[in-house]
Amino acid sequence: MTNNKLTDEEKRKTIKDVLGKDSTAVGKNFLLFSALADNLSTANDILSFAELVPSFNSLLSGTVASTAVSTVSFVGILLLPFVQLINIINAYQIGHRMYSYRCVAYTITSWVFDKPKVPGSARILSNINSGPIQKRQSATKEYNKLWLETSLNVLNNLSAISTQKKIPIAHMKAIFRALSGNKADKLCESVLIHFEKDFDSNTRNIWKSNYKIRYPQ
């Protein structure tokens, strides 16, 4: 795409041309389609808006998207298929759950930007081990195992979404790169922010205080 942004009229025409009769269902999500088109020009993606429209529509199908145009709102849509995984994580104590959620964020980010998988958060583990409560010798091993299991589940879920919705992996990645402004740390933080709702007020403050630990630390 060029650096010239499409007008809303041009975006609607492109969507109609590509989706035909299915384009009538796009209305409630138009702001997200618009954001995708606007950001593609700055995301260094070779895929055009027209190429991504069907995939984006498939990702949004069956969801109630927020009218707020943000990476966080779209990340929430992607994470809907992760309900079973998240329920499993909820069975762990709060520290384990926080570490697993961070793993979800890091794994998605590495996958989207074709970066090496992050084996864990050294900063978070260091904070855990230096805390006032004496940790069991097996604590680090437990956290490492939890990270590995969560990461594998995330990658399996991403693959399943691609297969079930018949969306090319390259399209999924391009969509997320565009909506995050081609910034890995922005996408990662958006996933972390999405999980805020899963904590009560006290633990939420702890969770948010760790946003200063940036991907892939």
N, C-alpha and C positions, 0 to 999 in steps of 0.2 A: 504494500500500500504506500501511497505518497504521504507526505507530511501534512497535506491538506485534509482537514476533517470533513467527513460527509455531513451534509445537512440532515435534519430529521426526515425531510421528504425523501432524500436519497436513501437513507437507511430503511425507511418503510418500504420503498420500492424494491430494494434489494431483497428484503425479507419476503415480500410478496412474490417476487420472481422465483426465489429459491424454494419457498415452502408451498406456494400455491394456496389451495384451500385450507391448509393447516395454518396459514399465517394469521387467521382470525383469532387464534388462541394466544397469540403473542402479546396482545394488548397490555395485560397486567404486568408483563415483564419487560416492556419496551425500554424502560430506563436502564435495565441491565444490558440489553442488547446494544443500546446506545453507548454505554460506557465501554463495552467490548470494542465497538468500532472505533471510538475515539482513542483508545489506548493501544490498538494494534500498530498505529503509526509510530509509536515510541518504544515498542517492545521488541524490536529487531526480529519480528516473526516474518517468515516468507509466506505463510498462509494468509489468504485474503479474508476479509469479512464474509464474503459470499461463500467461501469454502467452509467457514466455521459455523455459519448459521444453523445448518441441520444438526450438527453435534451439540451446539449450545442449546438448541430447542429440546433435544433429547435429554440433556442433563437437567433441564428445568421442568420437564414433563412430570406431572403428578405432584408438583410441589406448590406451596403457597409462598412465593417469594416476597421478601420485604420490599417496600417501595424505596427504601434507602439504597442508593447506589454506592456500594462499598465492597471491598474484598471480603470483609467480615460477613456480610449478608450472603454472599455467594459461597463462601467457605461453609457456612451453615447448611446450605443446600447440599453440598458435596458430602457432608458428614452424616446426613440422614441415614445412608445405608450402614453406618457404623454403629447403629444402636445396640446390636448384640455384643459387639466388641466392647463398647463403653459400659454396658451392664456388667460384663465380666470384670472390667477394671474397677467398677464401683464396689466389688466385693472385697477389695483390698483396703488396708488402712489408708488414711489420708495421704501420708507421704508417698506410698506406692502409687496411689491414683495420680497425684501431681506429676510424678516421674513418668508414668505411662502417658499422660496427656502431652507432656513435653515431647515424648518420643513420637507421638502421632504428628505433632507439628514439624519436628525435624525430619521425619521420614517422608512426609508429603512434600516438604520443601526440597529435599535432596532429589526426590523422584521427578518433580516438576522441572527443576533446573539441571537435570542430568549431572548431578554432583555425586561424589562417592558417599555411600551410606555412612552416617554418623553412628559410631558404636556406642555412644552414651554421652551424657553431659558431664564432663570432668569438673566443671565449676559447681554444679549441683551436688555431685558426689562428695566433693571436697567440703562443701558447706555442711552436708549431712554428717560426715565423719569428724568434723571439728566442732560439732555442737556440744552442749553441756551434758547431754545424756550419753553415757557410755554405750557404744554400739557393740552388738555381737560381732564376732570375727567373720561370721558368714553374711553380714549385712550387705557388703559390696557385691558379693556373689549373687545374692538374691536380687539386687537392683539390676545387675547386668543381665540376669536371666529374664527378668521382667521386661527389660528394654528389648532384648532379642525377640521374645515372644510377641510383644506388641508390634514391633517393626514388621515382622513376618505377616502378622494379621492385617496390618495396614496395606502392605503391598499386595496381598491376596485380594483384599477388598477393592483396591484400585483396579486390579486386573479383572475382577468380577464385574465391576461397573462398566468397564470398556466392553466386555463380552455381552452382558445382558442388554445394554442399551445400544449396542452396535456402533460404538464411537471409537474411532482410531485413537490409539494412545497419543500420537503426535498432536491430535486436535485437543485432547484433554489438557495436555501440557501447555499448548499454545494459549488456550483460554485462560489458564491460571497465570501464566506469565504476563499476559496482557492486563488482566484485572488487578495484578499487583504492581503494575508499572515496571515490570521486568526487574523487580527488586526482591531478592530472596529473603532478606530480613523482614521486609514488609509482609510478605506472604506468611512467613513463620509466625510473626506477631499476631497476624489476623486469626490464625488457628488458635493461638493461645487465648486471645480475647474471646473467641467463641465459647471457650470452656468456662468462662467466668461464672456463667449462670448455674454451673453444677456445684458451686461452693456456697456455704453460708457466709454471712458478712465477715466473720473473723478470719476464716480460712481464705476468703476471697482477697482480703488485704495482703495476706502472705503470698498468695499466688501472683497478684499484680506486682508486688515488690520485686519479684524475680524477672520481670520483663527487662530489667537492665542487663540481664545475662542474655546476650544476643546469640543467635544462630551463627556458627555451630559450636559455641562454647559449652 
